Amino acid sequence: MKIEETLKKIGLNIKKHRLKLGLTQEALGEKCGLDSRHIGFIERGQLNSTVKTLLKIAHGLGLPIKSLFSEV
């Protein structure tokens, strides 16, 4: 699997969990200490995030980090 495909799938997982919680990108960004544009780039698979950033997002979603990698 190409890196770009994996990044898109991780982004889609983040978006799916965010929407399930009824959060906007702005609200998730506030919970994670990240800019909402940063969240958008990640969700679209346009940014290769660090593990630290993914941990922040997982924490903001109330999930273990492995949830972001399911079905990847």
Secondary structure as UniProt FT lines:
FT   HELIX           3..20
FT   TURN            21..22
FT   HELIX           25..32
FT   HELIX           36..43
FT   TURN            44..45
FT   HELIX           51..61
FT   HELIX           65..69
FT   TURN            70..71
//
